[in-house]
């Protein structure tokens, strides 16, 4: 099996950007963080660790909640950063990236987290 056969999924990556807004009247600007509407890296070959897919729904009070930590493998050189939003193109599920790790220059491993309301970690 070659590494190209390993990339059986596709995803889009959105970088977290910092925006500043000045309230005026000589006050210091306040900062907010947001994702753009257009993916920064589009249609990236990847592999989601699907053995974790069964743990997406957790029964909690007062309502069910989505929560998962999934292992994501990406080709080496992919531009992914801490707190980037990753969207699985097949399912449309959104994840937040944790710290990427380079595996011997061959590929990247990133644990991505899914919660009910996506937010930076």
Backbone as CSV, one residue per row, in Angstrom:
resi,resn,N_x,N_y,N_z,CA_x,CA_y,CA_z,C_x,C_y,C_z
1,UNK,0.840,-1.171,0.000,0.000,0.000,0.000,0.889,1.240,0.000
2,UNK,0.665,2.116,-0.942,1.447,3.346,-0.999,0.779,4.419,-0.146
3,UNK,1.524,5.470,0.129,0.990,6.556,0.941,-0.157,7.262,0.219
4,UNK,-0.143,7.256,-1.112,-1.220,7.897,-1.875,-2.546,7.159,-1.698
5,UNK,-2.490,5.854,-1.481,-3.706,5.079,-1.228,-4.264,5.344,0.173
6,UNK,-3.405,5.836,1.058,-3.804,6.112,2.434,-4.724,7.326,2.527
7,UNK,-4.565,8.293,1.619,-5.366,9.526,1.646,-6.738,9.244,1.034
8,UNK,-7.663,8.736,1.834,-8.976,8.336,1.330,-10.084,9.336,1.653
9,UNK,-9.738,10.473,2.252,-10.712,11.526,2.554,-10.216,12.851,1.985
10,UNK,-11.087,13.841,1.994,-10.747,15.209,1.572,-11.264,16.166,2.636
11,UNK,-10.500,17.239,2.869,-10.924,18.221,3.863,-10.528,19.626,3.431
12,UNK,-11.171,20.605,4.029,-10.852,22.015,3.834,-10.327,22.555,5.159
13,UNK,-9.341,23.474,5.078,-8.721,24.039,6.271,-8.916,25.550,6.258
14,UNK,-9.392,26.071,7.379,-9.613,27.509,7.556,-8.702,27.988,8.674
15,UNK,-7.858,28.990,8.415,-6.974,29.533,9.440,-7.734,30.531,10.308
16,UNK,-7.392,30.547,11.578,-7.980,31.491,12.513,-7.277,32.834,12.346
17,UNK,-8.036,33.888,12.134,-7.455,35.219,11.941,-7.893,36.144,13.065
18,UNK,-6.994,37.060,13.400,-7.278,38.034,14.449,-7.698,39.340,13.802
19,UNK,-8.807,39.877,14.256,-9.314,41.138,13.744,-9.363,42.129,14.889
20,UNK,-9.029,43.370,14.590,-9.099,44.392,15.633,-10.163,45.413,15.264
21,UNK,-10.859,45.861,16.269,-11.899,46.868,16.069,-11.734,47.928,17.145
22,UNK,-11.652,49.148,16.725,-11.505,50.243,17.676,-12.894,50.776,18.045
23,UNK,-13.184,50.847,19.339,-14.480,51.384,19.736,-14.554,52.910,19.591
24,UNK,-13.415,53.544,19.274,-13.396,55.001,19.103,-13.169,55.720,20.415
25,UNK,-13.232,57.014,20.387,-13.097,57.865,21.566,-11.764,57.655,22.286
26,UNK,-10.700,57.309,21.537,-9.372,57.157,22.130,-9.169,55.881,22.912
27,UNK,-10.089,54.935,22.836,-9.948,53.665,23.554,-9.086,52.704,22.752
28,UNK,-8.428,51.810,23.451,-7.585,50.816,22.790,-8.456,49.868,21.972
29,UNK,-7.911,49.391,20.842,-8.701,48.454,20.035,-8.889,47.115,20.755
30,UNK,-10.013,46.498,20.512,-10.262,45.165,21.046,-10.071,44.159,19.918
31,UNK,-9.683,42.960,20.278,-9.391,41.939,19.286,-10.455,40.850,19.325
32,UNK,-10.787,40.359,18.165,-11.688,39.218,18.055,-11.075,38.241,17.062
33,UNK,-11.474,37.005,17.158,-10.936,35.957,16.303,-12.069,35.344,15.491
34,UNK,-11.780,35.068,14.224,-12.818,34.516,13.351,-12.172,33.704,12.234
35,UNK,-12.979,32.865,11.614,-12.569,32.102,10.438,-13.150,32.776,9.203
36,UNK,-12.417,32.732,8.105,-12.932,33.321,6.872,-14.012,32.413,6.279
37,UNK,-14.758,32.954,5.334,-15.809,32.173,4.680,-15.249,31.255,3.600
38,UNK,-14.061,31.572,3.113,-13.418,30.809,2.045,-12.267,30.004,2.660
39,UNK,-12.140,28.704,2.335,-11.050,27.921,2.917,-9.682,28.443,2.474
40,UNK,-8.730,28.446,3.417,-7.362,28.843,3.099,-6.634,27.731,2.345
41,UNK,-6.915,26.494,2.690,-6.363,25.327,1.989,-7.561,24.450,1.643
42,UNK,-7.772,24.217,0.356,-8.990,23.555,-0.101,-8.705,22.178,-0.684
43,UNK,-9.627,21.248,-0.445,-9.607,19.910,-1.038,-8.290,19.174,-0.768
44,UNK,-7.873,19.154,0.496,-6.622,18.515,0.895,-6.850,17.022,1.062
45,UNK,-6.001,16.177,0.470,-6.111,14.746,0.752,-5.738,14.490,2.212
46,UNK,-6.506,13.647,2.880,-6.266,13.392,4.298,-6.832,12.025,4.672
47,UNK,-6.649,11.678,5.942,-7.221,10.429,6.463,-7.688,10.677,7.887
48,UNK,-8.988,10.542,8.119,-9.557,10.647,9.459,-9.513,9.275,10.112
49,UNK,-9.057,9.219,11.352,-9.057,7.972,12.114,-10.485,7.599,12.455
50,UNK,-11.115,6.770,11.649,-12.549,6.514,11.753,-12.938,5.636,12.929
51,UNK,-11.982,5.010,13.592,-12.376,4.188,14.735,-12.954,5.032,15.856
52,UNK,-12.710,6.356,15.798,-13.263,7.260,16.798,-14.654,7.761,16.418
53,UNK,-15.124,7.450,15.242,-16.387,8.013,14.746,-17.574,7.610,15.620
54,UNK,-17.500,6.461,16.285,-18.609,6.012,17.120,-18.764,6.852,18.387
55,UNK,-17.757,7.639,18.736,-17.806,8.387,19.989,-18.255,9.832,19.790
56,UNK,-18.877,10.148,18.654,-19.246,11.531,18.389,-20.417,12.005,19.247
57,UNK,-21.336,11.136,19.594,-22.502,11.554,20.363,-22.329,11.097,21.805
58,UNK,-22.481,12.024,22.727,-22.410,11.689,24.138,-23.720,12.082,24.804
59,UNK,-24.235,11.182,25.602,-25.474,11.459,26.314,-25.149,12.235,27.574
60,UNK,-25.616,13.483,27.648,-25.375,14.325,28.811,-26.653,15.073,29.139
61,UNK,-26.731,15.558,30.340,-27.874,16.384,30.745,-27.532,17.833,30.513
62,UNK,-28.383,18.647,30.028,-29.786,18.425,29.724,-30.016,17.958,28.299
63,UNK,-28.973,17.835,27.482,-29.186,17.443,26.088,-27.980,16.659,25.585
64,UNK,-28.177,15.984,24.446,-27.063,15.281,23.825,-26.031,16.290,23.343
65,UNK,-24.771,15.877,23.322,-23.711,16.789,22.929,-22.711,16.048,22.042
66,UNK,-22.276,16.733,21.003,-21.239,16.173,20.158,-19.887,16.433,20.794
67,UNK,-19.057,15.400,20.893,-17.701,15.573,21.399,-16.860,14.427,20.874
68,UNK,-15.728,14.742,20.288,-14.845,13.702,19.769,-13.440,14.244,19.646
69,UNK,-12.471,13.354,19.732,-11.072,13.667,19.468,-10.621,12.657,18.424
70,UNK,-10.369,13.141,17.208,-10.090,12.277,16.068,-8.670,12.517,15.585
71,UNK,-8.002,11.441,15.208,-6.652,11.536,14.660,-6.754,11.805,13.158
72,UNK,-6.120,12.889,12.708,-6.145,13.294,11.303,-4.736,13.227,10.748
73,UNK,-4.560,12.526,9.636,-3.269,12.452,8.952,-3.343,13.281,7.672
74,UNK,-2.295,14.085,7.427,-2.227,14.967,6.260,-0.876,14.801,5.579
75,UNK,-0.794,15.105,4.282,0.508,15.048,3.609,1.491,16.051,4.216
76,UNK,2.754,15.713,4.179,3.792,16.607,4.680,3.760,17.920,3.905
77,UNK,3.938,19.031,4.620,3.925,20.338,3.986,2.569,21.006,3.961
78,UNK,1.532,20.341,4.438,0.204,20.952,4.496,0.218,22.078,5.524
79,UNK,-0.352,23.211,5.164,-0.371,24.375,6.048,-1.545,24.260,7.017
80,UNK,-1.285,23.678,8.176,-2.288,23.565,9.232,-1.657,24.043,10.523
81,UNK,-2.432,24.770,11.309,-1.934,25.390,12.533,-2.871,25.092,13.695
82,UNK,-2.395,25.410,14.881,-3.206,25.277,16.081,-4.466,26.128,15.938
83,UNK,-5.598,25.586,16.296,-6.914,26.241,16.270,-7.482,26.449,14.873
84,UNK,-6.916,25.852,13.849,-7.519,25.920,12.518,-8.810,25.105,12.509
85,UNK,-9.749,25.529,11.677,-10.998,24.780,11.507,-10.808,23.828,10.333
86,UNK,-11.126,22.563,10.543,-11.018,21.538,9.515,-12.417,21.004,9.252
87,UNK,-12.816,20.997,7.982,-14.139,20.480,7.618,-13.958,19.246,6.740
88,UNK,-14.552,18.140,7.166,-14.562,16.909,6.382,-15.532,17.121,5.223
89,UNK,-15.032,17.049,3.995,-15.870,17.324,2.823,-16.942,16.256,2.618
90,UNK,-16.694,15.055,3.087,-17.657,13.961,2.910,-18.857,14.112,3.838
91,UNK,-18.596,14.432,5.108,-19.667,14.489,6.090,-20.092,15.911,6.439
92,UNK,-19.239,16.893,6.180,-19.543,18.268,6.531,-19.293,18.591,7.992
93,UNK,-18.739,17.648,8.767,-18.459,17.882,10.173,-17.268,18.818,10.325
94,UNK,-17.340,19.711,11.318,-16.282,20.677,11.584,-15.490,20.253,12.807
95,UNK,-14.168,20.427,12.728,-13.267,20.091,13.813,-12.325,21.260,14.059
96,UNK,-11.750,21.334,15.257,-10.740,22.327,15.596,-9.421,21.596,15.788
97,UNK,-8.376,22.068,15.098,-7.077,21.390,15.117,-6.308,21.692,16.387
98,UNK,-5.662,20.659,16.905,-4.726,20.832,18.007,-3.327,20.977,17.402
99,UNK,-2.281,20.787,18.159,-0.918,21.014,17.678,-0.531,19.948,16.648
100,UNK,-0.148,20.377,15.415,0.285,19.407,14.405,1.665,18.841,14.739
101,UNK,1.869,17.578,14.357,3.149,16.918,14.611,3.660,16.320,13.308
102,UNK,4.905,16.653,12.948,5.533,16.132,11.745,6.105,14.751,12.039
103,UNK,5.745,13.758,11.250,6.213,12.392,11.456,7.312,12.087,10.445
104,UNK,8.554,12.306,10.865,9.756,11.996,10.071,9.733,12.605,8.670
105,UNK,9.102,13.733,8.493,9.053,14.392,7.193,8.178,13.676,6.175
106,UNK,7.474,12.639,6.613,6.651,11.836,5.712,5.212,12.339,5.649
107,UNK,4.632,12.635,6.806,3.264,13.143,6.873,3.065,13.864,8.202
108,UNK,1.932,14.506,8.346,1.578,15.219,9.571,0.464,14.478,10.291
109,UNK,0.543,14.477,11.612,-0.529,13.939,12.448,-1.066,15.094,13.290
110,UNK,-2.365,15.269,13.266,-3.021,16.317,14.045,-4.241,15.698,14.707
111,UNK,-4.358,15.883,16.007,-5.601,15.497,16.655,-6.558,16.662,16.492
112,UNK,-7.760,16.366,16.038,-8.772,17.392,15.849,-9.918,17.100,16.811
113,UNK,-10.512,18.159,17.319,-11.552,18.015,18.322,-12.865,18.555,17.787
114,UNK,-13.916,17.836,18.049,-15.251,18.271,17.652,-16.068,18.487,18.901
115,UNK,-16.700,19.636,18.964,-17.612,19.928,20.059,-18.902,20.472,19.468
116,UNK,-19.896,20.610,20.293,-21.189,21.102,19.822,-21.034,22.476,19.166
117,UNK,-20.384,23.403,19.843,-20.107,24.725,19.306,-18.616,24.823,19.048
118,UNK,-18.213,24.886,17.791,-16.802,24.952,17.468,-16.220,26.270,17.960
119,UNK,-15.090,26.156,18.662,-14.429,27.331,19.190,-12.937,27.040,19.286
120,UNK,-12.103,28.068,19.281,-10.668,27.839,19.443,-10.387,27.177,20.780
121,UNK,-9.382,26.325,20.799,-9.034,25.609,22.042,-8.311,26.519,22.996
